[in-house]
Amino acid sequence: MIRDLIRPGTILRLVVFAALIAFLLAPDRFAGLLAPLTSNGAPPIYHQSSLVDLTLSHLFTVAVSTLAAAIVAVGLAIFVTRPAGAEFLALSRAVVNIGQTFPPVAVLALSVPIMGFGEGSTRLALFLYGLLPIFENTLVGLSTLPPAVVETASAMGMTGRQRLLKVELPLAMPLIVEGIRLSAVIGLATATIGSTVAAKGLGEVIVAGLLSNNLAFIVQGGVVTGVLAVLISDGFQAVARHAAKRRGVSSGAPPAEPDEQQAAA
């Protein structure tokens, strides 16, 4: 644990995270760094809204959308990997591909008539856009389980539900987490276009910079979004590694019953 904390990569991430927090809480202290990117006396720091509020709104929108996408996509993947739902695999793939069929801007435009302007449209667009990676990763994870493990779980008298919760999902968890990571990172970047439909987020800073030809606004909005994407991606990768380690410990066949162990002896 201590060795992990003192690794150069971990220290670098902590430094980047600390710099991000410092910028969000006191952006004016960084005005000197961004001033060369402005012209004609334009302000180097965006003050129309609090950067902290914009960042939290951005993260909340992505979190809600990713959570909803994870629930639906994992549920669909579980359903189509059961005997009763196998015939619906093609239909499920068509459903989760809806968001990926069109560019993000088009998905956002299509969601406005349904949800109206604001965060709702952005969340719907991100939800649709985030279904595919979670569904496909979960499908692969559940479809490529070691047959011996599943057969042993069934031989031990586990019901289908017990086998799913205690064997299949834990073994597939690294791939599921990876799918959620991809969805979250894609959503974090895509959410910046939500400001075009009056959604509150970091895209507001970028759009303001584009409209006023202020490169400083564009850079600060883009850098904050990029740093958040890297940190969130690293966080999910850490969770996936932890899940993989647990899988390595418990990925073998379920332990035999006492009678079976005595028989084997």
N, C-alpha and C positions, 0 to 999 in steps of 0.2 A: 504493500500500500504506500509506504513512504517512498520507495523507489519510483513508483508511478508519479508521485507528486513532484519529484525533483528532475524528471526527464525534461530535456530541453524543449521538446514540443509542448509539453504541458505548461512549462513556465511561459513560453511564448504566447500560448492561448490566454493565460491569466493576465499577461501584460496587455494584450489586445482587448480583452474584456474590460479591464480597468480603464484603459484609454477611452473605450466606447462610453462607459458610464460617466467618466469625467466630462466628455464632450456633451453628452445629453443633459447633464445637470448644470454645466457652466459653459455653454457654447461660446460666449463672448471672449473667453480666455484664448480661444483658438482663432480669433478674428485675424490676427496677424498672419497666420499661415494661409488663410483663404483670401486675404485682401488682394494679392497679385492676380487672382483669377477674375477680378471685377474690373469694370471700366466706368468712366463718367460718374464717379462718386457713388456707385451702387453699393448697397450694404452687403458685406460678405456673409452675414449670418441671417438665416431666415427667422423672422420674428412675428409673422402673421399668426402663428399658432405655436404652442409649446412643443418642442421636439420630443419631450418625454411623452406628452399626451398622444402625439402622432405615432410614436413608436409603439406604445402600448395598444393603441387602437389597431395598428397594423398587425401586431402579433396576435391580438384577440381574434381578429377576422380570420387569420390563417389557422389558428388553433381550432376555432369552431368548425371551419370548413373541413379541415383535415380529420378531426374527430368524427364528424358525420360521414365522411367518405370512408374512413376505416371501418366504422360499424356496418355500413351497407356492403362494402366490398368484401370484407371478411365473411359476413353472413352469406353473401351470394356464393363465395368460393366454397364454404362449408356445404351449402345446399347442393351444389352441382357435383361435389365429390361423394355424396351419398347415393346409394342405388336409386332412391326415389327421384333424385334431381338430375341424374346424369344426362337425360335427354334434353335438359334445358341449358346445357353448356354453351351451345352456339348462340342462343337468345341472350344469355347473360353477357357473353363477350360483346355482342352488338350493343347492349345497354351501356356497358362501361366504356365503350369506345366513342360514345356520343360526344363527350367533352373533348376528345383528342381529334375528332374528325374535322373540327373547325379551329381556326386560329383563336387565341385567347380573346382578342378584341371582338371577334364575331360572337363568341359564346357570351361575352359580357353584353353585347348589343342585344342578343336574343333574350337575355334574362331581364333586361330593363322593362319590357312590356309586362312581364309577369310580376316582378318584385318592386318595380318603380326605382327611382334614383336613390342612391345611398348604399349603406353597407350590405343590405339584403341582396342586391343584384350581384355584388362582388362575391359574397359568400356562396351564392348559387353557382356562379361561374367557376369558382375555385373548387367547389364540391364536385361538379361534373368533371373538371379537368384532373382531379386527383384520384378518381376511382380506378383508372386502369393500372397504374403501377402496384397499388395495394392488392387488387384482385389477382393480377397475374402472379405476383410473388407468393401470395397465399395459396393459389392454385398449385404452383410448382411445389411449394413446401408440403402440402397435404398429399400430392400425387406421387411424390418420390420417397415416401417413407420406406425404411427397410421392411420388407414383407414379413421377415421373421419376428420383428418386434410386434407388429400388429397381430399376427397369428398367435403369438404367445399371450398377448393381452386378452384375446378372445378365448383362448384355451383356459385362462385363469378364471373365466366366468364373468369378465367385465361386460357390462351392457354397452351398446353403441355410444351412449352419452358419456359413460365413464371412460371409454377408450378415447373418445374425442378430447375430453377435458384433461385427462391424466397422461395420455401418451401422444396423441397426434398433434394437438396444438403446441405443447411444450417443445416437441421436436421440430416443428415448423416455425417456431417463434423467431429465430434469427432472420429468416427470409421475410417473415411478416413485418418485422421491425424495419428491415431494409426498404420494403415497399412503402411503409409509412414515412420513412426518411425522405425518399424520393418525392413523395407527394407533398410533404411539408416544404421542402426546398423549392420545388417548382411553384408552389402556392405563394411562398414568400416573395419570389421575384415577380410573379404574375400579378400579385395584389397591388403593385405600384400603379397599374393602369386603372385601378378602381377609382382614382381621383377624377377620372374623366366623366364619371357618373356621380360625382359628389360624395364619394366614400372617403371617410377620414383615414389618412394613412400617410406613409412616407412618400407616396407618389405625388402628394400635394406639393412637396418641396421641389421635386424634380420638374413637375409641370410648370410651377411658378418660375423656375429658372429658364425653362424653354421659352415661355411667353415673354420674359423680360430680357432674354439673352444674357442671363447672369450665370456664368459657368460655376461660380462658387456654390450657388444653390444646387445645381445639378450634381456637383461632386459630393457635397455633404449628404444629400439624399441617397445617392448611389452607393457611397462608401458605407453609410450606416446599414443600408439594406444588405450589401455584400458581406459585411462583417457578421451581421445577424445570421445570414445563411450559412456561413462557415461554422460559426459556433453551434448553431442548431444541428447542422450535419454531423459535427464531431460528437455532440451529445447523443444523437441516435446511434452513431457507430459504437460508442462506448456501451450503450444498452445492448446492442446486437452482439458485441463481443462477450458481454456478461452472459447473455442468453446462450451463446455458442459454447462457453465454458461449462455451463450447467448441462447443456446437451451432451457435451463430451463425457461428463461424469455419469449421466443417467440415460445415455442413448442406447445402452445395451438392452437386452431383454429384461422385462420386469422380473423382480426377484421371485424365486420359486416359493411355493407354500412350504411350511415346515414338513408336511408329509412327503412332499416331493424331494426336499433336501435329504431327508432320512433315507428315502428310497435310492437316491443317487449315491449316498454314502454306502 
